[in-house]
Amino acid sequence: MMESNWRVGLPLALVTAFMWALLPIALKGLLEEITATTATWYRFAGAALLAGGYYRWRRHLSLRQLFQRSLLPLTLLAVAGLLTNYLSYATGLRYITPGAAQIVIQLAPLLLLVSSVIWLGESFSPRQWLGVGMVLTGLPLFFNQRLPELISGSNTEYLVGLAFFVLAAVGWAVYGFFQKKILSHARAQDLLVLIYIAGTVCFLPGAAPLSVTGLSWVQWGLLLFLTVNTLVAYGAFTKALACWEASRVSATLALVPLMTLLIGTVIGAIWPGYIEVEPLNWVSWLGAAIVVCGSLFAAIGRGR
């Protein structure tokens, strides 16, 4: 049985949460200067270079098994799912705020859970069904101030942004679903490195790599942060799971949307011109808290 060490697991889980909370805020600030496809290409190219080089140096990389006849269809669907997730996420941020993005993307793990119940025969505990209901209840509460314009369709751009994030959630669920099947035959790092390489190749025709030459030093810092974000966050996440219970790591990561909302509110007050801040009242904060608690209940299942 794994020996739990919260002194190591908690800081690592918090590093992961902080990196994921900052992700949409940093990306939003960069999308004013470069396209979503260009930003996504740099994220994949950097991850492919760093992760691929590291695992190749450690001789822990073997992509050949992912192309076996039995795994190839699953591999292609997993790759397509995560590429869709990354590009839809970046594109959707052009239209909605980072705080709203983090709330809507909570649909992703719920879609994965529901698909696992339907197609993999996994069981759903009453607590998990409660979590699904809480997320679906919290979403309209969070968007309570925007509901009239969303229902009437007067704010077309915001609706487009929400649609992109629903697509991003579906893409992540597709990736997660087929990853479950793949990981019984291949290693997680092999699949991720293949996805990084595929993203680098697929997004290059639509990207404009030379457009970054006009970035300011702050924007260069944001681009560098986005490039290493996935590697640092997933590295800390993996090590946190190795030394702390998964349910406790999940509980810590459920705070990501609230952290994004808080950080965005502070940045909006200090630097008003950087990003648009989601208008929040007490009902919005209540809705965000309900979504977070619902995500937690759905994630931890029957665990304590």
ZAMARGU-4260 file (C-alpha; in steps of 0.2 Angstrom, whole numbers, plus 5000, padded with zeros to 4 digits):
<rodrens>
0) 5000/5000/5000 | 5006/5017/4996 | 5013/5027/5010 | 5005/5044/5011 | 5016/5060/5013
5) 5005/5075/5013 | 5020/5086/5016 | 5026/5082/4998 | 5009/5078/4990 | 5000/5094/4995
10) 5014/5106/4989 | 5015/5097/4972 | 4996/5097/4970 | 4995/5115/4974 | 5009/5119/4961
15) 4998/5109/4948 | 4982/5119/4953 | 4992/5136/4952 | 4999/5132/4935 | 4982/5127/4928
20) 4973/5142/4936 | 4986/5154/4928 | 4985/5145/4911 | 4969/5154/4904 | 4975/5171/4911
25) 4992/5170/4903 | 4984/5163/4887 | 4971/5177/4886 | 4984/5190/4887 | 4994/5183/4873
30) 4980/5181/4861 | 4979/5200/4859 | 4995/5198/4848 | 4996/5181/4841 | 4982/5169/4834
35) 4976/5154/4844 | 4983/5142/4832 | 5000/5150/4834 | 5000/5150/4853 | 4994/5132/4852
40) 5008/5127/4840 | 5021/5134/4851 | 5014/5125/4866 | 5015/5108/4857 | 5032/5112/4849
45) 5040/5116/4865 | 5032/5101/4874 | 5037/5090/4860 | 5055/5096/4861 | 5057/5096/4880
50) 5047/5080/4884 | 5053/5070/4869 | 5071/5075/4872 | 5070/5070/4890 | 5062/5054/4888
55) 5073/5049/4873 | 5088/5053/4884 | 5082/5042/4898 | 5077/5029/4885 | 5059/5029/4892
60) 5051/5032/4875 | 5044/5019/4863 | 5031/5026/4851 | 5030/5010/4840 | 5018/5001/4851
65) 5005/5015/4848 | 5005/5011/4830 | 5000/4992/4832 | 4985/4987/4822 | 4975/4985/4837
70) 4979/5001/4845 | 4980/5013/4830 | 4962/5018/4829 | 4962/5021/4848 | 4978/5031/4846
75) 4971/5042/4832 | 4955/5046/4842 | 4965/5050/4858 | 4976/5062/4848 | 4962/5070/4839
80) 4953/5073/4855 | 4967/5082/4864 | 4971/5092/4848 | 4953/5097/4848 | 4954/5102/4866
85) 4969/5113/4865 | 4964/5122/4850 | 4946/5125/4855 | 4952/5131/4872 | 4963/5144/4865
90) 4950/5149/4852 | 4936/5151/4864 | 4947/5162/4876 | 4946/5175/4862 | 4927/5177/4866
95) 4925/5174/4885 | 4934/5177/4901 | 4947/5166/4909 | 4935/5163/4924 | 4921/5158/4914
100) 4932/5147/4904 | 4937/5137/4919 | 4920/5135/4925 | 4913/5128/4908 | 4928/5116/4906
105) 4922/5107/4922 | 4910/5098/4910 | 4925/5088/4903 | 4928/5076/4918 | 4909/5074/4919
110) 4908/5069/4901 | 4922/5057/4904 | 4913/5049/4919 | 4896/5048/4910 | 4904/5040/4894
115) 4914/5027/4905 | 4897/5022/4913 | 4888/5021/4896 | 4902/5012/4886 | 4914/5005/4898
120) 4901/4998/4911 | 4908/5007/4925 | 4897/5010/4940 | 4892/5027/4946 | 4889/5030/4965
125) 4875/5041/4972 | 4889/5054/4977 | 4894/5055/4959 | 4877/5058/4952 | 4875/5072/4965
130) 4891/5079/4959 | 4884/5079/4941 | 4868/5088/4947 | 4878/5101/4957 | 4888/5106/4941
135) 4873/5107/4930 | 4864/5118/4944 | 4879/5129/4947 | 4882/5133/4929 | 4867/5144/4926
140) 4869/5152/4944 | 4887/5157/4939 | 4881/5165/4923 | 4866/5173/4931 | 4870/5190/4925
145) 4873/5185/4907 | 4858/5174/4906 | 4846/5187/4898 | 4858/5191/4884 | 4863/5172/4882
150) 4845/5167/4880 | 4840/5181/4868 | 4856/5178/4858 | 4861/5196/4858 | 4879/5192/4864
155) 4884/5181/4849 | 4903/5182/4853 | 4900/5175/4871 | 4889/5161/4864 | 4903/5157/4851
160) 4916/5156/4865 | 4905/5145/4876 | 4902/5133/4861 | 4921/5132/4859 | 4923/5127/4877
165) 4909/5114/4876 | 4919/5107/4861 | 4935/5108/4871 | 4927/5098/4885 | 4920/5085/4873
170) 4938/5084/4865 | 4946/5081/4882 | 4933/5068/4886 | 4936/5059/4870 | 4955/5059/4874
175) 4952/5053/4892 | 4940/5039/4886 | 4952/5032/4873 | 4967/5035/4884 | 4960/5023/4897
180) 4960/5009/4884 | 4977/5013/4878 | 4986/5014/4894 | 4983/4995/4897 | 4995/4992/4883
185) 5006/5008/4882 | 5014/5021/4894 | 5006/5038/4897 | 5022/5047/4892 | 5023/5038/4875
190) 5005/5044/4871 | 5008/5062/4877 | 5024/5064/4867 | 5015/5057/4851 | 5001/5070/4854
195) 5014/5084/4856 | 5023/5079/4840 | 5006/5077/4831 | 5000/5094/4837 | 5017/5102/4831
200) 5014/5095/4813 | 4995/5097/4812 | 4995/5115/4818 | 5010/5122/4808 | 5001/5125/4792
205) 4988/5137/4801 | 5001/5145/4813 | 5012/5160/4810 | 5028/5156/4820 | 5037/5172/4815
210) 5023/5183/4822 | 5030/5182/4839 | 5045/5193/4834 | 5034/5209/4838 | 5030/5203/4856
215) 5035/5213/4871 | 5046/5205/4885 | 5031/5202/4895 | 5022/5193/4881 | 5038/5183/4878
220) 5037/5178/4896 | 5019/5173/4894 | 5024/5162/4879 | 5038/5154/4888 | 5026/5150/4903
225) 5013/5143/4891 | 5026/5132/4883 | 5032/5124/4900 | 5015/5125/4909 | 5009/5108/4903
230) 5026/5099/4907 | 5028/5107/4925 | 5009/5104/4929 | 5008/5086/4924 | 5025/5082/4931
235) 5020/5089/4948 | 5003/5080/4946 | 5011/5064/4943 | 5022/5065/4958 | 5008/5071/4969
240) 4998/5055/4965 | 5014/5045/4969 | 5015/5051/4986 | 4997/5056/4991 | 4980/5049/4990
245) 4971/5052/4973 | 4955/5058/4981 | 4965/5071/4991 | 4974/5077/4975 | 4958/5078/4966
250) 4951/5088/4981 | 4965/5101/4979 | 4963/5102/4960 | 4945/5105/4962 | 4950/5123/4968
255) 4957/5128/4951 | 4941/5137/4945 | 4940/5147/4961 | 4959/5151/4960 | 4957/5157/4942
260) 4942/5168/4947 | 4952/5176/4962 | 4968/5178/4953 | 4958/5186/4938 | 4949/5198/4950
265) 4965/5204/4958 | 4974/5206/4941 | 4959/5215/4934 | 4959/5227/4949 | 4978/5230/4948
270) 4980/5230/4929 | 4962/5234/4922 | 4968/5234/4904 | 4976/5217/4904 | 4961/5205/4903
275) 4942/5207/4904 | 4936/5201/4921 | 4919/5191/4922 | 4906/5201/4931 | 4902/5192/4948
280) 4889/5194/4961 | 4886/5184/4976 | 4875/5172/4965 | 4890/5170/4953 | 4901/5165/4967
285) 4889/5153/4974 | 4887/5145/4957 | 4906/5143/4956 | 4907/5135/4973 | 4893/5123/4968
290) 4902/5118/4952 | 4918/5116/4961 | 4910/5105/4975 | 4900/5095/4961 | 4917/5092/4952
295) 4924/5086/4968 | 4910/5074/4972 | 4910/5067/4954 | 4929/5064/4954 | 4931/5056/4971
300) 4917/5043/4969 | 4916/5031/4983 | 4932/5037/4991 | 4932/5046/5008
</rodrens>
